Amino acid sequence: MNANVLTRGIVQSFLIIVGIYALFELLVMAKSLLGYVFLAVVVSLIGQPVKSFLMRRLKFKNTLATVTTLVLLLLLLFGLGSLIVPVIGAQAQNLSLLQIDQWEADLLVLVSDLDVYFSKYDINLTERITTLFSKVDFAFLPNIINGFLGFLGGFTIALFSVLFISFFLLKDSSLLLRSLLLVFAADQKERIERSFTQIVSLLSRYFSGILLQVTILFLFYSGVLLLFGIPNALTIALICALFNIIPYIGPLVGVLFMVVLTMTSNIGTDVATVIVPKTIYVVIGFIVGQMIDNFFSQPFIFSNSVKSHPLEIFLVIILGGLLAGPLGMLLAVPFYTVIKVVLGEFLSDNRLVRALTKNM
């Protein structure tokens, strides 16, 4: 090997490393854009069945069906927002700096009442809970709300960007496919097309199933909370149903959220006859909702959308959580579905791959 070849190899390696680093930095800088694209892909997958229905059954033209689908999704989004935003605004007013002390005092009164109630069963809550609240500076709550309001300021840009990208992904469903074909060799075109079509079909059904799952839980939780006269029942039910999207962790956060709001919304009433019974009934309702979700909704979604065994899903979600936390758990199933489809198409001769993809 002469000096010129060695020098050329070193220079090429250096340029490759610099290029990879530059690409990484570009991706970091463009993370917001990548997030918009990801959300747009999800929106297009959810909207694809709606668009297909409008075109097949109602004979809508492609553009009209696309616009109608996005309008329907926007109406759904604004409907959800109409439940949440007013409550957030009311809480922002209640948690102003001038009312923090009163809010903290109300919580301590609730703790005291609970302590009196549980003292009948030789359970002392005052020391631990009072110590906990004494270490918490509730002045951070207005800062959180202000940060959330700042987030709403950038929400308009994000919404416009996602809608703009979603429009073209919905209108031209082969746009992503054509982009992928530019990267791969021509002899792989047929396999790429088959994989892409199957991935779109599976993920579209999966995200639509998730939407159905959230809707079922929302309706059930709403009924439970309205039955027991909990204020802001629809908002609490919606937030708890959305928490359920995060596997395993979400329901735990949801039940804690529901219990806290149920108890704090009844501050000033009798603990033994109002607060504790209502909280117990609400928790029972939450558990029944989770049983419906775990034994009916989720098996239906996973078996009919991503064609995976529940044990596969469990292991994949746990692995996603170990690698990337709650976000990893949330995205584990879609990524696993993509990997299964690709492996099934390109490594179909492998026995393990055949076993994993036999139902697809």
C-alpha positions as CSV (number, residue, x, y, z in Angstrom):
1,M,0.0,0.0,0.0
2,N,1.6,3.3,-1.1
3,A,1.4,6.6,0.7
4,N,-1.2,8.0,-1.7
5,V,-3.7,5.2,-1.1
6,L,-3.1,5.4,2.7
7,T,-3.6,9.1,2.7
8,R,-6.8,8.8,0.6
9,G,-8.2,6.2,3.0
10,I,-7.5,8.4,6.0
11,V,-9.1,11.4,4.4
12,Q,-12.1,9.4,3.3
13,S,-12.6,8.0,6.8
14,F,-12.2,11.4,8.3
15,L,-14.8,12.8,5.9
16,I,-17.2,10.0,6.7
17,I,-16.9,10.6,10.5
18,V,-17.4,14.4,10.0
19,G,-20.4,13.7,7.8
20,I,-22.0,11.4,10.4
21,Y,-21.3,13.9,13.1
22,A,-22.8,16.7,11.0
23,L,-25.9,14.5,10.2
24,F,-26.3,13.8,13.9
25,E,-26.1,17.5,14.7
26,L,-28.6,18.3,12.0
27,L,-31.0,15.8,13.3
28,V,-30.7,17.3,16.8
29,M,-31.3,20.8,15.5
30,A,-34.2,19.5,13.4
31,K,-35.8,17.5,16.2
32,S,-38.9,19.7,16.2
33,L,-39.3,19.1,12.5
34,L,-38.8,15.4,13.0
35,G,-41.5,15.5,15.7
36,Y,-43.9,17.2,13.4
37,V,-43.3,14.6,10.7
38,F,-43.8,11.8,13.1
39,L,-47.1,13.3,14.4
40,A,-48.2,13.9,10.8
41,V,-47.5,10.2,9.9
42,V,-49.6,9.2,12.9
43,V,-52.4,11.5,11.9
44,S,-52.3,10.2,8.4
45,L,-52.4,6.6,9.6
46,I,-55.4,7.4,11.8
47,G,-57.2,9.3,9.1
48,Q,-56.5,6.8,6.3
49,P,-59.6,4.6,7.2
50,V,-61.8,7.7,7.3
51,K,-60.6,8.9,4.0
52,S,-61.0,5.5,2.4
53,F,-64.6,5.3,3.8
54,L,-65.4,8.8,2.3
55,M,-64.0,7.8,-1.1
56,R,-65.5,4.3,-1.3
57,R,-68.9,4.8,0.3
58,L,-69.6,8.5,-0.2
59,K,-67.8,8.8,-3.5
60,F,-65.7,11.8,-2.4
61,K,-62.9,13.0,-4.6
62,N,-59.4,12.5,-3.2
63,T,-58.8,16.2,-2.2
64,L,-62.2,16.6,-0.7
65,A,-61.9,13.4,1.3
66,T,-58.5,14.5,2.6
67,V,-59.8,17.9,3.7
68,T,-62.9,16.4,5.2
69,T,-60.8,13.9,7.2
70,L,-58.5,16.6,8.6
71,V,-61.5,18.7,9.5
72,L,-63.1,15.8,11.4
73,L,-59.9,15.2,13.2
74,L,-59.6,18.9,14.0
75,L,-63.1,18.9,15.4
76,L,-62.2,16.0,17.6
77,L,-59.1,17.8,18.8
78,F,-61.0,21.0,19.5
79,G,-63.7,19.0,21.2
80,L,-61.1,17.5,23.6
81,G,-59.6,20.9,24.1
82,S,-62.9,22.4,25.0
83,L,-63.1,20.0,27.9
84,I,-59.5,20.5,29.1
85,V,-58.7,24.2,28.5
86,P,-61.5,25.8,30.6
87,V,-60.6,23.6,33.5
88,I,-56.9,24.5,33.2
89,G,-57.8,28.2,33.1
90,A,-60.0,27.8,36.2
91,Q,-57.2,26.0,38.0
92,A,-54.7,28.6,36.9
93,Q,-56.8,31.3,38.5
94,N,-57.3,29.2,41.7
95,L,-53.6,28.5,42.0
96,S,-52.5,32.1,41.7
97,L,-49.8,33.2,44.2
98,L,-52.3,34.8,46.4
99,Q,-54.2,31.6,46.9
100,I,-51.3,29.1,47.3
101,D,-51.5,29.3,51.1
102,Q,-55.2,28.7,51.2
103,W,-54.9,25.8,48.8
104,E,-52.2,24.2,50.9
105,A,-54.2,24.8,54.1
106,D,-57.2,23.0,52.5
107,L,-55.1,20.0,51.7
108,L,-53.8,19.9,55.3
109,V,-57.4,20.1,56.6
110,L,-58.2,17.1,54.3
111,V,-55.2,15.2,55.7
112,S,-56.3,16.0,59.2
113,D,-59.8,14.7,58.5
114,L,-58.4,11.6,57.0
115,D,-56.2,11.1,60.0
116,V,-59.2,11.3,62.3
117,Y,-61.0,8.8,60.2
118,F,-58.2,6.3,59.9
119,S,-57.3,6.6,63.6
120,K,-60.3,4.5,64.3
121,Y,-58.3,1.7,62.7
122,D,-55.1,2.5,64.5
123,I,-53.6,4.1,61.4
124,N,-51.7,7.4,61.9
125,L,-51.3,9.4,58.8
126,T,-50.6,12.9,60.2
127,E,-46.9,12.6,60.8
128,R,-45.9,11.2,57.4
129,I,-48.2,13.2,55.2
130,T,-47.7,16.5,57.1
131,T,-44.0,16.0,56.8
132,L,-44.4,15.4,53.1
133,F,-46.4,18.5,52.5
134,S,-44.1,20.6,54.6
135,K,-41.2,19.7,52.2
136,V,-43.2,20.7,49.1
137,D,-43.1,24.3,48.0
138,F,-46.5,24.7,46.3
139,A,-45.3,27.9,44.7
140,F,-44.0,25.8,41.8
141,L,-47.5,25.2,40.6
142,P,-48.0,28.6,39.0
143,N,-44.7,28.2,37.2
144,I,-45.9,24.9,35.7
145,I,-49.1,26.6,34.6
146,N,-47.1,29.5,33.0
147,G,-44.9,27.0,31.3
148,F,-47.9,25.2,29.9
149,L,-49.4,28.5,28.7
150,G,-46.1,29.1,26.9
151,F,-46.4,25.7,25.3
152,L,-49.8,26.7,24.0
153,G,-48.2,29.7,22.3
154,G,-46.1,27.4,20.2
155,F,-49.0,25.0,19.7
156,T,-50.3,27.0,16.8
157,I,-47.1,26.6,14.8
158,A,-47.0,22.9,15.6
159,L,-50.6,22.4,14.7
160,F,-50.2,24.2,11.3
161,S,-47.0,22.2,10.5
162,V,-48.6,18.9,11.4
163,L,-51.8,19.6,9.4
164,F,-49.8,20.8,6.4
165,I,-47.6,17.7,6.3
166,S,-50.6,15.4,7.1
167,F,-52.6,16.9,4.2
168,F,-50.0,15.8,1.6
169,L,-49.4,12.4,3.3
170,L,-53.1,11.7,3.2
171,K,-53.7,13.1,-0.2
172,D,-50.8,11.2,-1.7
173,S,-50.5,8.0,0.3
174,S,-47.6,6.9,-1.9
175,L,-45.4,9.9,-1.0
176,L,-43.5,8.2,1.7
177,L,-43.2,5.1,-0.4
178,R,-41.6,7.0,-3.3
179,S,-39.2,8.6,-0.9
180,L,-38.1,5.2,0.5
181,L,-37.7,3.8,-3.0
182,L,-35.1,6.6,-3.7
183,V,-32.9,5.2,-1.0
184,F,-33.0,1.5,-1.8
185,A,-31.8,-0.4,-4.9
186,A,-34.2,-0.9,-7.8
187,D,-34.2,-4.7,-7.4
188,Q,-35.7,-4.3,-3.9
189,K,-38.6,-2.2,-5.1
190,E,-41.2,-4.9,-5.0
191,R,-40.3,-6.0,-1.5
192,I,-40.3,-2.4,-0.2
193,E,-43.7,-1.8,-1.7
194,R,-45.2,-4.9,-0.1
195,S,-43.6,-4.1,3.3
196,F,-44.7,-0.5,3.1
197,T,-48.3,-1.4,2.3
198,Q,-48.5,-4.0,5.1
199,I,-46.9,-1.6,7.6
200,V,-49.4,1.2,6.7
201,S,-52.3,-1.2,7.0
202,L,-51.2,-2.6,10.4
203,L,-50.3,0.7,12.0
204,S,-53.4,2.4,10.7
205,R,-55.5,-0.2,12.4
206,Y,-53.4,0.0,15.5
207,F,-53.7,3.7,16.0
208,S,-57.4,3.6,15.1
209,G,-57.7,0.9,17.7
210,I,-55.9,3.0,20.3
211,L,-58.4,5.8,19.6
212,L,-61.3,3.4,20.1
213,Q,-59.7,2.2,23.3
214,V,-59.4,5.7,24.7
215,T,-63.0,6.4,23.7
216,I,-64.3,3.4,25.5
217,L,-62.4,4.2,28.7
218,F,-63.4,7.9,28.5
219,L,-67.1,7.0,28.2
220,F,-66.9,4.5,31.1
221,Y,-64.9,6.8,33.4
222,S,-67.2,9.6,32.6
223,G,-70.2,7.5,33.6
224,V,-68.6,6.5,36.9
225,L,-67.5,10.1,37.8
226,L,-70.9,11.6,36.8
227,L,-72.7,8.9,38.8
228,F,-70.9,10.0,42.0
229,G,-71.1,13.7,41.3
230,I,-67.4,14.4,40.9
231,P,-66.8,18.0,39.5
232,N,-65.2,18.2,36.1
233,A,-66.0,14.6,35.5
234,L,-65.5,14.7,31.7
235,T,-62.1,16.3,31.9
236,I,-60.9,13.9,34.6
237,A,-62.2,10.9,32.6
238,L,-60.5,12.2,29.4
239,I,-57.1,12.7,31.1
240,C,-57.2,9.3,32.8
241,A,-58.2,7.6,29.5
242,L,-55.3,9.4,27.7
243,F,-52.9,8.3,30.5
244,N,-53.9,4.7,29.7
245,I,-52.1,5.0,26.3
246,I,-48.8,4.6,28.2
247,P,-48.7,0.9,29.0
248,Y,-48.6,-0.2,32.7
249,I,-47.4,3.1,34.0
250,G,-50.3,5.2,32.6
251,P,-53.1,3.4,34.5
252,L,-51.2,3.9,37.8
253,V,-50.8,7.6,37.2
254,G,-54.4,7.7,36.1
255,V,-55.9,6.2,39.2
256,L,-53.7,8.4,41.4
257,F,-54.9,11.4,39.5
258,M,-58.5,10.4,39.8
259,V,-58.2,9.7,43.5
260,V,-56.5,13.0,44.3
261,L,-59.1,15.0,42.4
262,T,-62.0,13.1,43.8
263,M,-60.8,13.8,47.4
264,T,-59.8,17.4,46.9
265,S,-63.0,18.2,45.1
266,N,-64.9,17.2,48.3
267,I,-62.8,19.2,50.8
268,G,-65.1,20.5,53.6
269,T,-67.4,17.5,53.5
270,D,-67.5,14.7,56.0
271,V,-64.6,12.2,55.5
272,A,-66.4,9.1,56.8
273,T,-69.6,9.6,54.9
274,V,-68.6,11.4,51.8
275,I,-64.9,11.5,50.9
276,V,-63.8,8.0,51.7
277,P,-66.9,6.2,50.3
278,K,-66.8,8.3,47.1
279,T,-63.1,7.6,46.6
280,I,-63.6,3.9,47.1
281,Y,-66.5,3.8,44.6
282,V,-64.4,5.7,42.1
283,V,-61.5,3.4,42.5
284,I,-63.7,0.4,42.1
285,G,-65.1,2.0,38.9
286,F,-61.5,2.6,37.7
287,I,-60.6,-1.1,38.3
288,V,-63.7,-2.3,36.4
289,G,-62.7,0.0,33.5
290,Q,-59.2,-1.5,33.5
291,M,-60.6,-5.0,33.5
292,I,-62.7,-4.2,30.5
293,D,-59.7,-2.7,28.8
294,N,-57.3,-5.5,29.7
295,F,-59.6,-8.4,28.9
296,F,-61.6,-7.0,26.0
297,S,-60.2,-3.8,24.4
298,Q,-56.5,-4.5,24.3
299,P,-56.7,-8.2,23.1
300,F,-59.0,-7.1,20.3
301,I,-56.7,-4.3,19.3
302,F,-53.4,-6.3,19.4
303,S,-54.8,-9.4,17.8
304,N,-56.7,-7.7,15.0
305,S,-54.3,-4.8,14.3
306,V,-50.6,-5.7,14.8
307,K,-51.1,-9.5,14.7
308,S,-48.9,-10.1,17.8
309,H,-49.3,-12.4,20.8
310,P,-50.0,-10.7,24.1
311,L,-46.7,-12.1,25.5
312,E,-44.8,-10.6,22.6
313,I,-46.4,-7.2,23.3
314,F,-45.6,-7.5,27.0
315,L,-41.9,-8.2,26.4
316,V,-41.6,-5.6,23.7
317,I,-43.2,-2.9,25.9
318,I,-40.9,-3.8,28.9
319,L,-37.9,-3.7,26.6
320,G,-39.0,-0.3,25.3
321,G,-39.4,1.0,28.8
322,L,-35.9,-0.2,29.8
323,L,-34.4,1.5,26.7
324,A,-36.3,4.7,26.5
325,G,-38.6,5.1,29.5
326,P,-42.3,5.9,29.1
327,L,-41.7,7.2,25.5
328,G,-40.1,3.8,24.7
329,M,-43.1,2.0,26.1
330,L,-45.5,4.2,24.1
331,L,-43.6,3.6,20.8
332,A,-42.6,0.0,21.3
333,V,-45.5,-1.7,19.6
334,P,-45.4,0.4,16.4
335,F,-41.6,0.0,16.1
336,Y,-41.9,-3.7,16.7
337,T,-44.6,-4.0,14.1
338,V,-42.4,-2.3,11.5
339,I,-39.5,-4.6,12.4
340,K,-41.6,-7.7,12.1
341,V,-42.9,-6.7,8.7
342,V,-39.5,-5.9,7.4
343,L,-37.9,-9.1,8.7
344,G,-40.8,-11.2,7.4
345,E,-40.3,-9.7,3.9
346,F,-36.5,-9.8,3.7
347,L,-35.6,-12.8,6.1
348,S,-38.5,-15.1,5.5
349,D,-36.2,-18.1,5.3
350,N,-35.2,-17.7,8.9
351,R,-37.1,-20.1,11.2
352,L,-37.3,-17.6,14.1
353,V,-38.6,-14.9,11.7
354,R,-41.2,-17.3,10.3
355,A,-42.4,-18.2,13.8
356,L,-42.8,-14.5,14.7
357,T,-44.5,-13.5,11.5
358,K,-46.7,-16.6,10.8
359,N,-49.9,-14.8,11.6
360,M,-49.1,-11.7,9.5
